[in-house]
Amino acid sequence: MIIEDYLQKIGLTEKEAKLYIAGLQNGPSTIQELANESGLKRTTIYEIVDSLKEKKLINTSLREKKKIFIMEEPENVGLFLRQRENIFNKILPELEALKNMDTKKPMARIYEGRDGLEKIYEDMIKKPGTILVLAAPKDLILPGLLDYLKNDWEFRRIKNGIDMRRVNINLTGNKHMDYKIKPNPEECENIKYLPIDNYPFTVGIYIYRKKVAFVSYQHEEMFGTILRSPAICLTMKALFENFWQMDRS
């Protein structure tokens, strides 16, 4: 991929990229010199100069009573990107509000691969609330994803004060742990242990806000889905509480 393609990917048009590169290569230039270097028509260049000025990527000066054009330093392209990011951050709350205007409308989304699963986990900690978890055994989770969960995601969840109640399969071999609840206030979570023989979960289920996420960690089918449905969420909460209240009897 040539450098013009990269400039287009970060927000310049094809002609803006051509002119900017031509100006960098040629140095301070007249319109005719820019036309010769870039292969663009003079009439077109005047329009492109105006758009590059708006992006703060070109400046003007005089040389022997002629107007010359000087491309700003390449790091100004980074400044242009940061300005666009700042603008986006300003409108992001309004976009989020539009997305949430009709929260009663059901929604289902599927995410594939490790990147997709990370997006599901990121959605869980976007806003305050308690996460209810019917957890799959850790040995089903690939090391890279497990490292992200333990060393990154969990840290931010705890920092944001998002509580978790988690039903775990007891893999310790200690039968006395079965049906026990282990409080862990430092990590904002309570864990209930169930015997593996009776509850062989292989998919993680996460209930949060008005959503339910199902996550399959199997290498051959690593994917997950988020369902936004108050009715399904209410049903899954009842299922979770049923597991949470279980005892040896």
C-alpha positions as CSV (number, residue, x, y, z in Angstrom):
1,M,0.0,0.0,0.0
2,I,1.5,3.4,-1.0
3,I,1.5,6.4,1.3
4,E,-1.4,8.1,-0.5
5,D,-3.6,5.1,0.3
6,Y,-2.8,5.5,4.0
7,L,-3.5,9.2,4.0
8,Q,-6.9,8.5,2.4
9,K,-7.6,5.9,5.1
10,I,-7.1,8.5,7.8
11,G,-9.4,11.1,6.2
12,L,-7.9,12.9,3.2
13,T,-9.4,12.6,-0.2
14,E,-7.4,11.1,-3.1
15,K,-6.6,14.6,-4.5
16,E,-5.8,16.0,-1.1
17,A,-3.3,13.2,-0.5
18,K,-1.7,13.7,-3.9
19,L,-1.3,17.4,-3.4
20,Y,0.0,17.1,0.2
21,I,2.7,14.6,-0.9
22,A,3.6,16.7,-3.9
23,G,4.0,19.8,-1.7
24,L,6.2,17.9,0.8
25,Q,8.4,16.6,-1.9
26,N,8.7,19.9,-3.8
27,G,8.9,22.2,-0.8
28,P,7.5,25.8,-1.0
29,S,5.7,25.9,-4.4
30,T,3.6,28.0,-6.7
31,I,0.3,26.7,-8.0
32,Q,1.9,25.8,-11.3
33,E,4.8,23.9,-9.6
34,L,2.2,22.0,-7.5
35,A,0.3,21.2,-10.7
36,N,3.5,19.9,-12.4
37,E,4.5,17.8,-9.4
38,S,1.1,16.3,-8.6
39,G,-0.4,16.0,-12.1
40,L,-3.5,17.8,-11.0
41,K,-5.2,20.7,-12.9
42,R,-4.5,24.2,-11.7
43,T,-8.3,24.9,-11.3
44,T,-8.6,21.8,-9.2
45,I,-5.6,22.7,-7.0
46,Y,-7.3,25.9,-5.8
47,E,-10.2,23.9,-4.4
48,I,-7.9,21.4,-2.8
49,V,-5.8,24.1,-1.2
50,D,-8.9,25.5,0.5
51,S,-9.8,22.1,1.9
52,L,-6.2,21.5,3.2
53,K,-6.3,24.9,4.8
54,E,-9.4,23.8,6.8
55,K,-7.4,20.8,7.9
56,K,-4.5,23.0,8.8
57,L,-2.2,21.1,6.5
58,I,-1.1,23.9,4.2
59,N,0.1,27.5,4.6
60,T,0.9,30.4,2.3
61,S,3.7,32.9,1.9
62,L,5.1,35.3,-0.7
63,R,8.2,34.8,-2.9
64,E,9.1,37.6,-5.3
65,K,5.5,38.9,-5.1
66,K,4.2,35.4,-6.0
67,K,2.0,33.4,-3.6
68,I,3.6,30.2,-2.6
69,F,2.2,27.2,-0.8
70,I,3.9,25.4,2.0
71,M,2.8,22.0,3.3
72,E,2.7,21.9,7.1
73,E,4.9,19.3,8.9
74,P,3.7,15.7,8.8
75,E,3.0,15.7,12.5
76,N,0.2,18.1,11.8
77,V,-1.6,15.1,10.2
78,G,-1.7,13.7,13.7
79,L,-3.1,16.9,15.0
80,F,-5.8,16.8,12.3
81,L,-6.7,13.2,13.5
82,R,-6.8,14.3,17.2
83,Q,-9.1,17.2,16.2
84,R,-11.4,14.7,14.5
85,E,-11.3,12.5,17.5
86,N,-12.2,15.4,19.8
87,I,-15.2,16.3,17.6
88,F,-16.3,12.6,17.7
89,N,-16.0,12.5,21.5
90,K,-18.2,15.5,21.8
91,I,-21.0,13.9,19.8
92,L,-20.6,10.4,21.2
93,P,-23.0,10.9,24.1
94,E,-25.7,12.1,21.7
95,L,-25.1,9.1,19.4
96,E,-25.3,6.8,22.4
97,A,-28.6,8.5,23.4
98,L,-30.0,7.9,20.0
99,K,-29.0,4.2,20.2
100,N,-30.8,3.9,23.6
101,M,-33.9,5.8,22.7
102,D,-35.9,2.7,22.2
103,T,-34.5,0.3,24.8
104,K,-37.6,-1.8,24.7
105,K,-36.9,-3.0,21.2
106,P,-35.1,-6.4,21.3
107,M,-31.7,-6.6,19.7
108,A,-29.3,-9.5,18.9
109,R,-25.7,-9.3,17.8
110,I,-23.2,-12.0,17.1
111,Y,-19.4,-11.6,17.6
112,E,-16.8,-14.0,16.3
113,G,-13.2,-14.7,17.3
114,R,-11.2,-13.4,20.2
115,D,-11.7,-9.7,19.1
116,G,-15.4,-10.3,19.0
117,L,-15.4,-11.8,22.5
118,E,-13.5,-8.8,23.9
119,K,-16.1,-6.5,22.4
120,I,-18.7,-8.4,24.4
121,Y,-16.7,-8.1,27.6
122,E,-16.2,-4.4,27.0
123,D,-19.9,-3.8,26.6
124,M,-20.4,-5.3,30.1
125,I,-18.4,-2.6,31.8
126,K,-19.5,0.4,29.8
127,K,-22.0,1.4,32.4
128,P,-22.6,0.8,36.2
129,G,-24.5,-2.2,37.4
130,T,-24.1,-5.7,38.6
131,I,-23.0,-8.6,36.4
132,L,-24.5,-12.0,37.1
133,V,-22.4,-14.9,35.7
134,L,-23.0,-18.6,35.1
135,A,-19.3,-19.3,34.4
136,A,-17.8,-21.9,32.1
137,P,-14.6,-23.6,33.4
138,K,-11.4,-21.5,33.0
139,D,-9.6,-24.3,31.2
140,L,-11.9,-23.8,28.2
141,I,-10.7,-20.2,27.8
142,L,-7.7,-19.7,25.5
143,P,-4.6,-18.3,27.3
144,G,-4.6,-15.0,25.4
145,L,-8.3,-14.2,26.2
146,L,-7.8,-15.4,29.8
147,D,-4.8,-13.0,30.2
148,Y,-6.9,-10.1,28.9
149,L,-9.7,-11.0,31.4
150,K,-7.4,-11.4,34.4
151,N,-4.9,-8.6,33.8
152,D,-7.0,-5.9,32.0
153,W,-10.7,-6.4,32.0
154,E,-11.0,-7.4,35.7
155,F,-8.9,-4.5,36.8
156,R,-11.1,-2.0,35.0
157,R,-14.3,-3.7,36.2
158,I,-13.1,-3.4,39.8
159,K,-11.8,0.2,39.3
160,N,-15.3,1.2,38.0
161,G,-17.0,-0.4,41.0
162,I,-19.0,-2.9,38.9
163,D,-20.1,-5.8,41.2
164,M,-20.2,-9.4,40.0
165,R,-22.0,-12.4,41.4
166,R,-20.6,-15.5,39.8
167,V,-21.6,-19.2,39.8
168,N,-18.5,-21.2,39.3
169,I,-18.0,-24.9,38.7
170,N,-15.9,-26.3,41.6
171,L,-12.7,-27.6,40.0
172,T,-10.7,-27.6,43.2
173,G,-11.4,-31.3,44.0
174,N,-12.5,-30.2,47.5
175,K,-16.1,-31.4,47.9
176,H,-16.5,-29.1,50.9
177,M,-16.5,-26.2,48.5
178,D,-19.7,-27.4,46.8
179,Y,-22.6,-25.0,47.2
180,K,-20.5,-22.6,49.3
181,I,-20.5,-18.8,48.7
182,K,-17.2,-17.1,48.9
183,P,-17.3,-13.3,49.4
184,N,-14.5,-11.3,47.8
185,P,-15.2,-7.6,48.6
186,E,-11.7,-6.5,47.4
187,E,-12.6,-7.6,43.9
188,C,-16.2,-6.6,44.0
189,E,-17.5,-10.1,43.6
190,N,-19.2,-13.0,45.4
191,I,-18.7,-16.6,44.1
192,K,-21.0,-19.6,44.5
193,Y,-19.4,-23.0,43.8
194,L,-21.4,-25.9,42.3
195,P,-20.3,-29.5,41.8
196,I,-19.0,-30.2,38.3
197,D,-20.8,-33.6,38.1
198,N,-24.2,-31.9,38.2
199,Y,-23.5,-28.7,36.4
200,P,-21.2,-29.2,33.4
201,F,-21.4,-25.7,32.0
202,T,-19.4,-25.2,28.8
203,V,-20.7,-21.8,27.8
204,G,-20.4,-18.6,29.8
205,I,-23.6,-16.7,30.4
206,Y,-23.5,-13.0,31.5
207,I,-26.6,-11.1,32.6
208,Y,-26.2,-7.4,32.9
209,R,-28.4,-4.3,32.6
210,K,-31.1,-5.4,30.2
211,K,-28.8,-7.7,28.2
212,V,-27.7,-11.3,28.2
213,A,-24.5,-12.5,26.6
214,F,-23.7,-16.1,25.7
215,V,-20.0,-16.8,25.1
216,S,-18.6,-20.0,23.6
217,Y,-14.9,-20.4,24.2
218,Q,-14.4,-23.5,22.1
219,H,-11.5,-23.0,19.6
220,E,-13.6,-24.4,16.7
221,E,-16.6,-22.2,17.5
222,M,-15.2,-19.1,19.4
223,F,-18.1,-16.7,19.2
224,G,-20.7,-15.0,21.4
225,T,-24.0,-13.2,21.2
226,I,-25.5,-10.3,23.0
227,L,-29.3,-10.2,23.4
228,R,-31.0,-7.0,24.6
229,S,-34.4,-8.1,25.7
230,P,-36.0,-7.2,29.1
231,A,-38.1,-10.4,28.9
232,I,-35.1,-12.7,28.3
233,C,-33.0,-10.8,30.8
234,L,-35.7,-11.3,33.5
235,T,-36.0,-15.0,32.7
236,M,-32.2,-15.5,32.9
237,K,-32.0,-13.6,36.2
238,A,-34.6,-16.0,37.6
239,L,-32.5,-18.9,36.4
240,F,-29.4,-17.4,37.9
241,E,-31.1,-16.9,41.3
242,N,-32.2,-20.5,41.2
243,F,-28.6,-21.7,40.9
244,W,-27.5,-19.2,43.5
245,Q,-30.0,-20.5,46.1
246,M,-29.1,-24.1,45.6
247,D,-27.8,-26.1,48.5
248,R,-26.8,-29.7,49.2
249,S,-30.4,-30.8,49.8
